[in-house]
């Protein structure tokens, strides 16, 4: 026996099952064909639960290939020496199979375990053993949970006070406690335990159904089950505040102080707040460029909240990214309202677009019309149905659920609210409708957080947006193009016609209208036959697309620049589709005209049919100098979307937004180009409005010393990007990353304009990075781990990481950009703009490229203690070119260093040492000098107190430095010795 088996005492609601977990050196996707470094199983842990006995099995497994460093950081207590002394997989395979027998296996995210066990241990293990996914169980029972991973559940549904161990046996035991906890929570939430089981029949049976009955004595299983406790919020002393002082309150720093936060007055934040207040009070439009580090969100929230309170007016705050929305609604707004003592006076909410909310009425009807659903259908719809009991917000559906429930996204297409069929307050669902409740919440809120897309296509005419603050305004132009685009997809048409008349259910708004108005039912039969024709035409088109275009690009621009001869077959089908939709539209229009009806969902649905027809007609035939036509086909070839996109948005933005709002603030850290706001104003039509409507622009000076604290490095002796030398460029980028990792160290953020190139680079250097003890991260969530002083990682990211990464201090001082981000020349929108508006590529590309570069550079310096290098590996090497000089001018501040890579790395090392020394001088010799002196002069526990004091001060500033030792001369402190990322500094050499 190589592994160990023990009997333990633990209570499990589930009997005669095995809880199992494995630890591996890679994801299950690493087992795919063509992947060089395949993940291996390095640990197995299992708990066999019989009726009256419980046994555990655990074993480590000696790996054949390399083990990434992050494995040992993730798996608590695991070392490479332990793995080297472990048995091989072949030595433990049989004893593990003997231990599990043919018993059901309960795994948290079972597909992962199943994939590895089939690959390495037994190809048909999913036949001999039933797999029960506890992650799936949690998702179905409580779909509204923010996360379903084991770490989140340990902390939220059990009393276990630690992180997930990421060890085979420990995680298996934790899974028992989690399953006990969620089942007890479920049993306590309903008397109808079989309500879930009733969704399934013998042909489509969910494997968890037999476990959804409570045990006889539920109290036996309460060990480590968290009982909901009321959260106690510590309230500070009531402060007397004169709200009419607005921004002047910022000068009274003690108002904003907390036990863990000392407010520091910033002149730029004060100016920003003052400008926002003047904009609101005078009903103006203003543009504010507020640089990173100014405290922008508090700068506009403070006057907005106070103005709303004093004047009883609603203020909208709009952002471009979900990260900022979450920050505002979860942190900044509630904290500021509490600071101002307005908890009982100010209400706030976050509003999404109508299509983000599930419709109760649609779900109830949808359940009745599904014909022969399979297990994936049932689980997906059950998930949605249970989600609706607590939360109807589609955007908050967990990413794992969207991936795991294979048909979830498909069914969601037909189950969200829409403007055509939603009857608002007339709906019978009333307060059980999540959307209805959000509208009520919106009407009763002082501060409403939305995104730019919703703001630009505001669907609630009864609630006017009069006062709006637009943050992240640098994205506004792109958001306008999306918002003012007219589009229709195959799913849109199918969903719309299902509302008109459901051919399976033999009912819909058409029949409802006809029956209520005593009209001929022959109209129903006519429209029904035409709807069936449309269904057949769409299926024909999608079949042709799947047959012919599986290897094509996933979009086509239909203009004189880019066309495909084979596209004609789609045109023919679409022409036929338009004729069929027209027949439906004309008959419904005739039906409506037989009555005096002014309000009915059928009228809105028919208007939508007309709009869809017009969009399709434009795409397949019409030409105009103001719009371009685009056909977009999803990568899985299941969706075709036709778009009519405006070639400019200035007039549209002026008419729809600028001419209608009372007060509007547009702010961002990166708006100016060529030191002016002209491009921003021209592209959005701001330059066309009455000057009396505009408040003077506010351009705040940079907070950080970019010239002396940052460098943009352009190595001159490396391979440049060329379409014909992609492989050579990948090797060059890989080499630069490795050289930085070896010679400089620290965390590295590497950004790519191409996800395929990113994957190639990552795959080519993963082993060498592992040898250098680097973790590999590849998503925005993992970026927060860079704050941990123990983390040393390379983060690979594409356009999603160009903004929104906020790692202050020593957590990030190196960013690598493989090439300047440019707009794709083949993009049908941009190619149409160039052709129809006679604009050359550089003129069109530069404004977007420089804004993205500013955002990328902004990842580097996030606080006054920050410093670092941004490497740009292609497109800026020619320092004498006009285009390069434009980038140098608009990036305002950082030194541009063009040299060979060796010299750059040498200078980088020296610069880092200088910048760190400057940080220590600032902190030790200036900011903390008084406290240091008091501790030393007290002569009481000097060593401990000084070390604790500097530990806290460095931590607050995100500085990775420690007070290593204190040198005495007799009883007097002679000097302090600091270790700052491996370099020694003393108070005697800090100056």
N, C-alpha and C positions, 0 to 999 in steps of 0.2 A: 504494500500500500504506500503510494507516494504522497497522496493527499491525506488530510486528517478528517476523521469523522468523530463527532461528539454529540452527546445528548444534552439538550438545554431546556430551560423552563421559559416558555413564552406562549401567550395566548393568541390564537389566530381565529378569526371568524370563519375563514375558509379552511376546510378540512380536506385531507387526501389530495393535496397539491404540493408542488415544489416551487418555492420562491427562489429565483435565480438571477444572478447578475455576473457579467463578465467585464473585465478591463482589457482594453486593446491599445495598440500603438497607432491606430488610425481609424477613420470613419468607415462605415460600411461601403461607402462609394469607392473607397480605395481598392476594393476587391474587383472592380469592373475591369474588363479586358482593356489592355493598353496602358493601365496605370503602372508606373515603374515601381513605386514603393508601396507595397500592399501591407495593410494593417495586419497585425498578428494578435492572437489571444495571449495575454500574459498573466491573467488571473481568472479563476472561476470560483465563485462562492454560491452555495445553495443551502436552502433550509427545507427539509422534508417534513411536512406537517401531516401526521396521521391522526386518527381519531383520539388517541390517548398519549401519543409520544411525539416528540419533535427532535429531529436530528439535523446536524449541520455538516456540510462538506466544504473544504476549502483547499485550494492548491495554487501555487504560483507555477508559471510555465516559462522555461528558458526560451527566449526569442532567438530566431535565426538571423534576422536583419537588425537594423539600427532602431534604437528607441529614442524618440524625440524628447528633448529636455522637459517640455511642458508636461509630459506624462508623469514625471516624478514630482512636479509642483502640484499637479492635479490629484494624484493618488497619495493620500496622506500616509507618511511613514514608509513608503516604498523606495527602495534604493536599487541601483544597478547591481551591487554585490549580491543582493537577495535574489535577483533574477538569474544571475550567473550560476548560483548554487542550486537553482530550481530544476526539477525534472523536465524532460522534453514533453511536447504534446503527445507524442506516440506513447510515452510511458504512462500517461494518466488517462488517456482517452477511454480505455475499456472500463476502468474503475468508475469514471464519471458516468458513463452510460449505464453501468450496473446500478449506481446510486439512484439515478432518476427513473430507471425502468421505463414504463409507458405512462407515467403519471403526467397530469397537466402541468405545464410550466408557466408560472406567473412572472412576467418580466415587465419592468418599467420601460416602455418603448420597445416592445417585443420584436418588432421588425429588425431592429439592430442585432439583438441576440440571435434571432433566427438565421439571419444572413451569415453571420460568422460561424455558427454551429453547423450549418449546411455545408459551408465551404471547407471547414477544417476538420469536423468531427464525424458528421453523419449526413449524407446528402438528402436522405428522406426523413429527417428527424421531425419535420412538420407533419408527417403522416403517422409516425409512431407516437408522437406526443402532441397533444393539443396545446397551443400557445394562447395564453390569456394576457392581454396587454393592460396593465393597471393604469397606464397613462390614458388609454382610450376610455377606460372605466370612469376616470375622473372627468374627462372631457364631456362624456355623455351625462353624467350625474350633475356636474357643475360647470357647464360650458362658459359661464361668465367669469370663471377664475382668470386672473391676469396671466398666469403661467400654469403649466402642467408638469414641469420638470420636478425631479425628486427634491432638489435643494429648496425650491419655493414651497413645496408641499410640507416638507419637514418643518419649516418655520411657520407655516400658516395653519396647518391642521393638527399638528402634534405639539407636544411640550418639549420636544428635544431641542436643547439649547446649543446648537452647533451647526456648522455647514455640512453639506453632503460630503461623505468621506471619499467617495470614488474608489472604494475597495469592494471586492466581490462579495464577501460574507456580510460586512457591515451594511452595505447598500441593500442586500437581500433582507436583512432584519429590519432595516428602516422601511422597506417597502411593506412589510407586514403591518407595521404601526400606521403607515399612511393609508393602506387599504382598510384596516380596522376603523380608522378615523373617518374616512369619507363615507364608508358604509353606514356607520352610526349617525353621521350627519344626515345622510339620506333617509335613514329610517325615522329620524326625529322630525324630518321635514314633510312627511306624508303618511297618511293612513292607507293609501292605496299602493302597496308595495309592488303590485303586479301591473301597474299602469304602463311601465316601460316594456315589460314582457309582452303585453297585449299588442304591441306594434309588429311583432314577428310571428311567422307561421312555421310550419315544419320544414318548408323548402328554404326559408331564409331565417335561420335561427341564430341569434347573437349568442356567442359562447358564454357571456356573463349572465344570461337570463336566470340560470339555475342557482345563482349565488345572491339573488336580490331579495331573499326573505330573511328577516331578522332571526338571530339565534334565540333560544328559549330564555336564557339569562344574559341579557345584553350587558349588565353591569360587570360581568367577568372580563370584559374586553375593553374597559375604560382606561387601562394603563396607557399613559402618554397621549391620551386623546385630549386635544385642546377644547376647553369649554369657552365659548365666546365671553369675553370680559369687556366691560365698558372702558373705553380709552379715556384716561384722565389727561386732560390738557392743562399744562401749567400756565396760569394766567399771570401776566405781569401787573405791576401797579397801574392803576388808571391814571392816564396822563391828561393834563389840561392842554388842549391844542387849539390855537386860533387858525382855523382852516383857511381863512381869507388871506393868510400870508403865503399860501401856495409854495412856490419854490424857496421862499425865505426860510421855510422849515428845515431845508437841507443844511442851513448854517448852524442849526441847533442839533448837533450830532448826537447828543444823548438820547434824543427821541428814537433814534434808529438803532441804538446800542442794544445788544443782547448779551447774556452771559458768555456766549461763544463767539461773538462778533463785535468788533469795534469799528463803528462807521468812520470813514475818512472823507472829509469834504473834498469834492472835486469841482473845480470851476466849470469845466466843460459840461458836467451833469447839471449843474445849476443853470447854465445858459440854455441847455436843451429844454429843461423843465419850463423855464421862463418863456421860451419861444412857443412851446406847445400850448401853454396857458394863453398867450396872446392870440394864437391861431383860433383857439376855441372861443374866446371872448369876443373877438372881432369878426368871427365868421369868415375866415380867410382860408386860402390854400397855401401851404408852405412846404418847402423842401429842406431837409436837414441832413447833412453828412456828419455823422457822429462816429468817430473812430473807435476801434476796438479798445476796451479798457476804460471807457468813459462811464460805464454803468447806464447803458442806454435804456434798458427796459424800465428801470426804476425812474429814470429821467422823464419818460412819457407817461408812465402809469400814475405817478404822484399827482400831476395836474389833472389827469383824466378822471381819477377817482374823486378828487376834491371838487372838480367842476360838476361832475355828475351829482354829487351830494348836495352842493349849494343850489344848483339850478334845476335839479330833478330832471335831468336829461340823460338819455341813454348814450353811452360811448361804445363804439365798436373798435376792437383791436384786431387787426388782420396780420397774419404772418404767412410765410411761404412754406415753412417746413413744419412737420409734425413735432420735431424736437422742441422748437421754440413754443409751439402751442402748449405742449405738455408742461414745459417749464413755467409758462405764464399761469396756467390754470391750476397746477399742482403746487407751485412754490411761490412765485413772485407776487401774484395778486392776493392770495390769502394772507401771506405774511405782511404785506403792506397795509391791507385793510385792518389787520389786527394791530399793527403798529400805530395806526391812526385812530384806533378805538372805534371803528365803524362797523364792527361785526353785525350789529343789529340794524344798521342803516343801509348798507350796500350789499346788493345781491349780484352774483356773477354766474355766468355759465359759458359753456363752449358749445357752439352750434355747428352742425355739419350740414351738407346738402341733403335734400329730401331723399335722394337715392341711397344714402347711407343708413336709412332707417327701415327696418323690416316692417311689413304690413300684416297685422293679425288677420284681417279679413282675407287677404290673398292666401295666407298659409292654410287657413281652414278650408278654403275652396280647393286649394292645390292638393291637399291630402286625399280628397275624394276623386280626383281625376287621374292620378297616377295609375297607369295600366301595367300590371305585372312588374312591379319594382323589384330590383335585386337587393342584396344585402347592403351594398354601397349606397343605393338610393335611400333605403330606409334609415340607415345610420345618419346620413347627411341631413335628411329632413327632420329626424328626431332631434339631432343636435340643434338645428335652427328653432324648432318648436320649443325646446326646453330653454334655450337662450332667451326667447321672447318673454319668459316669465319674470325675468329680472332686467334684461338689457337688450334693446333692439338696435344697437349701434353696430352695423356691419364692420366698420373700420376697426373696432376693438376686438374682433375675432382673432384669437391667437394664431400666429403664423403656423405653428405645428398642426393645429386643427385643419387649416386650409390645405396643408400638404397631405395630412393623413387621411382625411375623409375625401376620397378621390372625386366624388361628384358634388362636393359642397359648393364650389364656385359655380358650377353649372346651374344648380337649383336656385342659388342666390339671384341669378339673372332674372328670375321670374317672381321673386318674392319681396322686392323692396318697393317702397312707396314711390308714386309718381304723380305728376301734376294732372294727368288726364283722368285717372280713376279715383284719386283721393278726394273724398267728399268733406274733409276737414271736420269741423264741429258737428256736421250733420251725420257723421259716421256712427253706426250703432255700437261700435267698440268702445267709444267714449274714453274714460280714463284708463282703460286697459291698453290703449294704443300708446306705444312709446313715443311715436312722432307727435301725437296730440299733446302729450305731457311736455315734450321739449318745446313746442310752440308756446304753451302756457308759461313755461320757465323763461323763455325768451322775452315774452311780453312783460314779465315781472322783474327783469334783470336790469341793473344799472350798467354793468360792464359785460359785454358779449365778445368772446374770443372766437374768431372765424379764420378761415384761410382765404388767400387771394382768389382762388377759383370760385368759392362760394360768393365772395363779395362782388366779383365781376358778373356773376350770373344770379343775382339775388332773387330767390323764387317766392318771396313773401311780400307782395305789394302792399299788404295792409300794415306792415311794419317797416317804416322808411328808415334808411340809413342816412342820417343827417350829419352825424359827427363820427369821423373815422380816423384812426391812426394806423397807417400802413408801415409796418416794420419789414425788414428784408426787401426794401423797395427795388433793389438791384435786379430782382427776379420778375418785376412787374411786367416788363415788356413780353417776356416769354409766356407768362401767365395769361396775358391778354390774347396772344395768338391762339392759345388753347381755348380760352373762354369764348372767343368770338368765332370759333370754328363751328360750322354746321356739319353734323355727321349722322350716319345711320349704319347699323350693323345687321347681320342676319338675325342675331339674337333680339335686337330691338324690334324688328318686324314681327318675328314669331311671338314675342311677348305682347306686343300691341294687338295683334289679331286674336290672340287668345282671350284678351279682355273684350274685344268686340263680340266674338262668338267662339266659345270653346266647343270644337267639333266633337270632342270625346264626351263632354258633359251635357251637350245640347242646351247650353245656356250661356248668357253673357249680357253685356249692356245693350246690344242690339235688340235681343228678344225682350229684355226688360222694358225698353223704350216702346217697342211695338205693342206689347201687351197693355201697358199703362195708357196708351193712346188709342187703343182699339183699332190698330192698323192691320193690314193683311199679313199673315204669317208666311205668305209666298215669298216675301222679301227676305225672310230668314233663310229659306232654302236656297234662294239665289246666291246670297252672300256666302252661305256655307260652302256651296260648290266652288266659288271663286277663291275662298280661303284655302280649301284643299288644293286647288291649282297652285297657289302661291307656295304652300308647303312643299309640293313636288318640285317646283322650279328651284327653290332654295336648296333642296337636297341634291338636285341635279348639278347645280353650280358647285356646291361643296365637294361633291364626288369628283367632278372634273378637276377642281383645284388640287385635291389630294392625289389624284392620278398624275397630274402634269407638273406640279410645281413644288414638290417636296424638297428640291435642292435650290430653289430660287431665293433671292433676297426676300425679306418679309415686308417690304413695302415697294410700291411702284409709283412713280410720279407720272401722271398722264399729262404731259405737255410736250412741246416740240423738242425739248432737250433730251428727255429720256422716255422712250417708248419701247414696247416689246411687240413684235409681230404677233406672237401667240396670244396677245391680250384680246384679240378680236373675238375669241370664243366666249369670253366673259361679257364683252359688250353685248353680244347677241342675247345671252341669257338675261342680262340686266334690262335690255330693251323689252323683252317679253315680261319681265317682272313688273316694270313700270305700267305696261298695258293692263296687267292683272290688277294691280293696286288701283289704277284709275277706274276700272270697272266697279271695284268695291266702293271706292270713294263716291263715285257718281250715284250709285244706288242708295247709299246711306244718306247722301245729301238730299236726294229726292224724298226719302222717308222723313227726314227732319223738316223739310219745307212743307210737308203736309200738316204740320202742327204749328202752334205759336210758341213752342218751347224755346227758352232762352238759356236755361241752365240744365245740363245733364251731362254725365261723363261721356256719353256717346258723341256729343258735339265736339268735345275736346279731343277725343280719340280720332275723329274724322279729320279734324284740323291737323293732327299729327301725321295721319296718312298722307295728306296733301304735302306737308313739309318734307316727308321722306321721299315722295315722288320727285319733288323739285330738286332735292339734293342729288338723287341718283341721276336725274336728267342732266344736271350740270356736270357731274363727273364723267359721264359717257359721251357728252357731245358739245356742250356749250363752251364758249371761250369768252374771257373778259380780261381786261388789264388790271382788274382790282382783286381777283381771286385766282387761286390755283386749285387743281383737283388732285387728290391723292387716294390711292387704294392701299389699305394696310391689311396684311394678312398675318394672323397670329402665328407664332412659331410652331404650334401644334396643328396648324391648318384647320382649326375648328371655327374660327371667327374671321369674317371679312368685314372690314369697316371702310365706308366711303366717306371722304371728307372734302368739304369746301372751305378752304382756308384763306383768310384775307392776306393780301401781300403787305399791308401796313395797317396799324391799329390806331394811329394818332386821331383820326376823325371819330372813330368808334369810341375811343376812351373819352374824348372830349364830350361827345353827345350823351353817352350813357352814364358817365361818372362826374366829370368836372362841372358840367352844366347843371347837375341835379343836387349835388351835395351842399350842405351849409358850411361845414368846416372839414378840411382834409389835411392831415400831416403825412408826408412821405419821408421815411428816414431809412438810412442804411449806413454801414461803414464804408461802402464802396459804390459811389454813384458817379463821381466825376471822371471825365476822360479829357485829356489835354488840359487839365486844371480848370475845366469849366463844367457846368451842368447842361450845356447846350444840347448834347446828344440825347440826354435823358428827357429834356423838355420837348425837343422836336419829335422824338419817337412816340411820346404819349400825348401830343397835342397841347401840352401846357403852354407852349410859346404862342398858341393861337387865342388864348382866353384874355379877357379884359385885365389890364395891368392892375386896376384897382382891386381886383379879386385876390391878388397875390400878396402875401407877406414877403418881406425881403428874405433871401436865402440865408441859411445859417451853415457856415462851414467851420467846424471846430478843428483846431490844430491836433495833430497826433499826440497821443498820451505818451507813447513810447519813443525812445531814442533809437530809431531804426538805423541811422547812419553809423552809430558807434556800437550797436548791439546785434547787428545782423549782416549777413553776407549772402548774395546770390552767386553761387559758384557754377561756372560753365567750363568743365574740363575740355581742353582743346585737343587732346590726343586719344580720343575714343571714337568708336564707330557712330556715325550719325544715322538717324532714321532715313530709310529709303525703302520704297515699296518693293523694290527688287532685291533688297538685302535684309529681309526681315529676320532671318536666323542669326545673321551676324550682329544685328542690333540687339537681339535678345541676349546674346552672349555678352555684349558690351554692358548692357544694363545690369546683368547678373554680376559681372565683375566689379562694377562700381559699388553695388550694395555690399558685396563681400569685403571689399577693401575698407569701406567705412566701418563695417562691423568689426573687422580685425584691428584696425588702427585707432578707431575713435570710441567704439562701444556705445552704450546707451540705446534707448529705443529709437527706431527708425520708421517713419511713415513714408511708404512708397506709393505714389499715385500714378495711375495709368489712364490713358484715353481709350485703351482697347482692353476689354476683359479677356479676350483670347491671348493677347500678348502677356497680360498679367499672369495667367495660368501657366504659360510656358516658362516665364522667369521663375515663378514660385517653384515649379516642379524641378527646374534645373539646379536650384541651390538649396533645397530643403535639407539635404544631408549635411552639407558643409555648415549651414546655419545651426543645425543641431549639434554638430561637433563644437561649435563656438558657444553652445549652451543658450541659444536663442529660441524663444517661443515664436510660433507662426500664427498670426491673427489675420482674419480676412473679412471682418464685418464691423460696423460702427459700434455695436454694443460692446464688443471686446475692447474697444479703444479706452473705455473707462478703467480697464485693468492697468493701463499705463501709469495711472496715479499711484499704484502700489510700488513702493521702493524696491520690493523684491522681484518685480517684473523686469525682464529684459527681452524685448520682442521686436520683431519686424512686422509691421502692419501693412498688408497688401490691400489696396483699395482702388476703385474706379471713380466715376463721376459722383457717386453717392457720398463720397468722403471729401469732395472738394470744399465743402463747408459743413459746419455743425460739429466738427471735432474740436473740443475745448480742453486741452491738457496744459495747465499752467506749470511754471517752474521747470525743474529738471526732468520731468516726466517725458518731455519731448523737445529736443533741440536739433534734430536732423530731419529734414523732409526732402524726399527725392521725387522729382517730376520727370517722367521719362521723355516727354516732349510737350511743347506748348499746346494747350487745348484749342483746337480750331474747329470750326463748323465743317461738317462733311460736304464736300462739293456735290456729291450725288443726291443729297437730300432734296426731294422735289420742291419743298417750299423755298429753300434758298436758291436753287437753280432757277426757279420761276421768277424770283425777285431780281436776280441778276439779268435774266433775259428780258423781262417785260419792263423793268424800271431802268435798264441800262446802267446798272451799278456793278463795278468790278469786284472781284472776290475779296481783295484786301480791305476795301472800304466797308464791305458788309461784315467781314469776319472780325476785324480788329476790335470794335467796341465790345463784342461778346467775349472775345479771347482775353482781353485785358481785364475785364471784370472777373472772369474766372481765375486769372492769375493773381489778382488782388485777394480773392477769397482763399486761394491756396496758400499764398504768402501769409495770410492772416492766421493760418494754423500754427505758425511758428512762435509768435510773440503774443501771449495772452495776459501777461502781468508785467509789472515794472522790473521783476527779477528775471524775466525771460531773456533768452539770447539764442543764437543758432544760425545754421546754414540751410539754405534752400538750394539743392542741386537741380539744375535744368540741363538735361542730357542731349537735347536736340532743339534746333531752331533759333538759338540765341548766340551761336558761336561767332558770327561775324559782327564784331563790335562797331564796325563802320557803316553798316547798312542803315538805311532810313528807318526800316521797320523795327530793328533792334533798338535804335535810339528812342523810338516811341515808347517801347516797353520800359526802358530805363527812366524816361521822363515821368511816365504815369505811375510807376511803382514808388516814386517819391521817397527816397531816403536810403535804402540799403546799398551797400557797396557792391558793385558788379566785379567779380574776380574771374578773369579768364587766364588760365594757366594749365600746365599739365597736371594730371591727377595727383602725382606724388607731391608736388609743391602745394597744391590745394589742401591735401590732407595734413601736411606739415604745418601750414598756416592755421588750419582749423584747430589743430591740437593746441597751438599757442594761444589762439583767440579764446578757446574755451577756458583755458587756465586763467587768462586775464579777466574774462567776464565773471568767473566764479570768485576770483579775488575781489573784484568790485562789489559783488553781492555781499561777501563777508564784511568788507569795509562798511558798506551801507548798514548792514544789520548789527554787527558787533560794535563798531566804533561810533555809530551814530544813533540808530533807532533803539538799541537795547543797552546803550552805555550806562544810563542812569540806574537801571535795575541791576546790571552786573556789578556796578560799584557798590550798591546797597548790600547785595549778598556778600561780597568780599569783605566789606567793612564790618558786617555783623559777626563774622568769625564763627558762625554756627552752621554746622553741616554744610560747609561751603562746597565741597566736591559734589555731593548729591544734589544740592539745590541748584548749582550752576548747570549740571548736566541735565536735570529735569527741566530747568528753565529754557535752555537752548534747544532741547528736544522739542518742546512745545512751540517755540518761536519759529524754528525751521519748518516744523510740520505745517503751521499755519500758512507759511509762504511757499509750500511745496518745494522746499530746498532739501536735497539729499546730502545733508552734512551732519556730522555729530561732533560734539565736544569730546575728544578722545582722552585727553589728560590735562592735568593742571600742574604746572611746575612751580615749586616753592623755593624760596630763599629764606631759610629759617622759618619763621611763622608767616611770612609775607608771600602773597601770590606774586610770582615773577612774570609768568606768561601762561596763556591758554593755548593748547594745541588742538586744532580742528582737523578732522579728516573729511575732505570734500570730494566724494567720488574717487577715492584713492590717492588724492594729492594732499600733502600735509601743509597746513598754514598755521602760523602762530600769530598772537597779538603783536608781537614785536615786528613782524614783517608785513602787517596790515596797514601800518602807517597811522 
